[in-house]
Amino acid sequence: MNSAAYPPMVVMGVSGSGKSTVGRLLADKVGSVFIDGDDLHPVSNKEKMAAGHPLNDGDREPWLSTIGDALFESTNDGAPAIIACSALKRSYRDLLRRHAPSTIFVHLSGASELIQHRLDERNHEYMPPTLLASQLSTLEAIEADEPAIEVDVRLSPEDIVDLVALNLSAK
């Protein structure tokens, strides 16, 4: 598949929803570049989260701008990127789309119990499972006017990618 045929995408959701796994698989399927938004966090954000403190809007804004810049640059390079980023609030998603207006969000959503179980089973560099509650309370549902595909995380990562690719080709 030709990645230029697809818009830039943000695979979004709370920690433990599978953003990085799905993002990598989706990028492979459509022939795009994958960027893990976690890698773009400044050290201060990583340290704050590692200490068990949730990020606030002021912490997130520079990080989101960096992600928006990466989306914009990838689109201008002719190979729109797929970036894993929580994008929890509408205002965050709007900020990203100001950088790259054609961005589509792939929202990985599911029951908090399932996601908590996944977090309890993994060891993340700086994101402790205790921060899930703050992410869930920050998460704002995708609104009807947002370009998004919502997918249930009970599906396998491969099934999620196939469903997203099918939705994209139908647009």
Secondary structure per residue as TSV (DSSP state, phi and psi in degrees):
chain	resnum	aa	ss	phi	psi
A	1	M	-	360.0	147.1
A	2	N	-	-90.9	117.8
A	3	S	G	-63.0	-28.5
A	4	A	G	-66.2	-16.5
A	5	A	G	-78.0	-9.5
A	6	Y	S	-112.5	149.4
A	7	P	-	-77.1	167.8
A	8	P	-	-63.8	148.1
A	9	M	E	-132.6	146.2
A	10	V	E	-117.3	118.0
A	11	V	E	-87.3	113.3
A	12	M	E	-120.1	162.8
A	13	G	-	148.8	177.6
A	14	V	S	-73.8	165.8
A	15	S	T	-57.0	135.5
A	16	G	T	90.7	-0.7
A	17	S	S	-81.4	-13.8
A	18	G	-	104.5	20.4
A	19	K	H	-56.4	-48.6
A	20	S	H	-68.0	-44.2
A	21	T	H	-61.3	-50.3
A	22	V	H	-65.8	-42.1
A	23	G	H	-58.9	-45.2
A	24	R	H	-62.5	-47.3
A	25	L	H	-63.3	-41.6
A	26	L	H	-65.2	-42.6
A	27	A	H	-61.5	-41.4
A	28	D	H	-62.2	-42.1
A	29	K	H	-66.3	-40.3
A	30	V	H	-97.5	1.7
A	31	G	T	72.1	38.2
A	32	S	-	-112.9	176.4
A	33	V	-	-92.8	137.3
A	34	F	E	-106.0	135.5
A	35	I	E	-127.3	127.5
A	36	D	E	-87.9	116.9
A	37	G	G	-56.9	-27.6
A	38	D	G	-57.9	-34.3
A	39	D	G	-70.4	-15.6
A	40	L	G	-96.9	-3.8
A	41	H	S	-66.2	138.7
A	42	P	-	-68.1	157.1
A	43	V	H	-54.7	-38.7
A	44	S	H	-61.1	-37.8
A	45	N	H	-66.6	-44.1
A	46	K	H	-62.1	-41.6
A	47	E	H	-65.0	-40.4
A	48	K	H	-63.6	-46.2
A	49	M	H	-66.9	-41.2
A	50	A	H	-60.0	-30.0
A	51	A	T	-80.2	-0.7
A	52	G	T	89.5	14.1
A	53	H	-	-104.3	128.9
A	54	P	-	-69.7	150.8
A	55	L	-	-74.6	151.2
A	56	N	-	-108.3	177.6
A	57	D	H	-58.9	-37.8
A	58	G	H	-64.0	-34.6
A	59	D	H	-70.6	-37.7
A	60	R	H	-79.7	-30.9
A	61	E	H	-56.7	-49.3
A	62	P	H	-63.6	-36.5
A	63	W	H	-64.2	-45.5
A	64	L	H	-63.9	-37.2
A	65	S	H	-63.7	-38.8
A	66	T	H	-62.8	-42.2
A	67	I	H	-65.4	-43.5
A	68	G	H	-59.4	-41.3
A	69	D	H	-61.7	-41.6
A	70	A	H	-64.4	-39.7
A	71	L	H	-62.3	-46.3
A	72	F	H	-61.2	-49.3
A	73	E	H	-62.1	-40.5
A	74	S	H	-66.4	-36.6
A	75	T	H	-67.0	-42.6
A	76	N	H	-66.8	-27.9
A	77	D	T	-78.8	-6.1
A	78	G	T	85.4	6.4
A	79	A	S	-133.0	77.8
A	80	P	-	-52.9	130.6
A	81	A	-	-80.9	161.0
A	82	I	E	-115.3	121.7
A	83	I	E	-121.9	131.1
A	84	A	E	-83.6	122.2
A	85	C	-	-156.6	134.0
A	86	S	-	-57.7	-40.7
A	87	A	-	43.5	51.2
A	88	L	-	-69.0	-33.1
A	89	K	S	-108.3	154.4
A	90	R	H	-56.9	-42.4
A	91	S	H	-62.5	-32.5
A	92	Y	H	-68.8	-43.4
A	93	R	H	-66.2	-38.2
A	94	D	H	-62.9	-41.1
A	95	L	H	-60.4	-45.1
A	96	L	H	-62.3	-40.0
A	97	R	H	-73.6	-21.8
A	98	R	H	-65.5	-32.8
A	99	H	H	-76.9	-42.1
A	100	A	S	-138.9	88.2
A	101	P	T	-59.0	-24.6
A	102	S	T	-87.1	6.8
A	103	T	-	-60.9	136.3
A	104	I	E	-111.0	140.1
A	105	F	E	-101.1	132.3
A	106	V	E	-107.5	102.8
A	107	H	E	-92.1	115.3
A	108	L	E	-91.0	110.6
A	109	S	E	-123.7	154.9
A	110	G	-	-177.2	177.7
A	111	A	-	-65.7	138.8
A	112	S	H	-60.7	-32.4
A	113	E	H	-64.6	-42.6
A	114	L	H	-64.6	-45.8
A	115	I	H	-66.9	-39.7
A	116	Q	H	-61.0	-42.0
A	117	H	H	-59.4	-44.0
A	118	R	H	-61.3	-43.7
A	119	L	H	-64.0	-38.7
A	120	D	H	-66.5	-23.9
A	121	E	T	-90.5	-4.9
A	122	R	-	-121.0	165.2
A	123	N	-	-122.9	110.3
A	124	H	-	-100.3	147.0
A	125	E	S	-50.3	-42.5
A	126	Y	S	-145.5	-1.4
A	127	M	-	-105.0	95.6
A	128	P	-	-73.0	150.9
A	129	P	G	-57.9	-22.7
A	130	T	G	-67.4	-15.2
A	131	L	G	-86.2	-3.3
A	132	L	H	-58.8	-43.8
A	133	A	H	-57.8	-41.2
A	134	S	H	-68.6	-34.8
A	135	Q	H	-68.0	-42.6
A	136	L	H	-63.5	-36.2
A	137	S	H	-74.1	-23.8
A	138	T	H	-83.6	-30.4
A	139	L	-	-57.1	126.9
A	140	E	-	-111.4	132.5
A	141	A	-	-59.5	149.3
A	142	I	-	-63.5	135.1
A	143	E	-	-96.6	160.3
A	144	A	T	-58.0	-28.8
A	145	D	T	-89.8	4.2
A	146	E	S	-93.5	135.7
A	147	P	-	-74.7	103.5
A	148	A	E	-150.9	155.9
A	149	I	E	-123.7	121.2
A	150	E	E	-101.6	132.5
A	151	V	E	-132.7	139.2
A	152	D	E	-79.9	129.5
A	153	V	T	-74.3	-1.9
A	154	R	T	-70.7	-21.6
A	155	L	S	-70.5	156.6
A	156	S	-	-69.6	154.9
A	157	P	H	-54.2	-39.0
A	158	E	H	-65.6	-40.4
A	159	D	H	-67.9	-36.5
A	160	I	H	-61.6	-47.1
A	161	V	H	-61.6	-43.4
A	162	D	H	-62.1	-41.2
A	163	L	H	-65.5	-42.8
A	164	V	H	-64.3	-45.7
A	165	A	H	-60.9	-39.8
A	166	L	H	-64.1	-44.5
A	167	N	H	-61.4	-41.3
A	168	L	H	-66.8	-40.1
A	169	S	H	-72.0	-20.7
A	170	A	H	-82.2	-12.8
A	171	K	-	-84.0	360.0
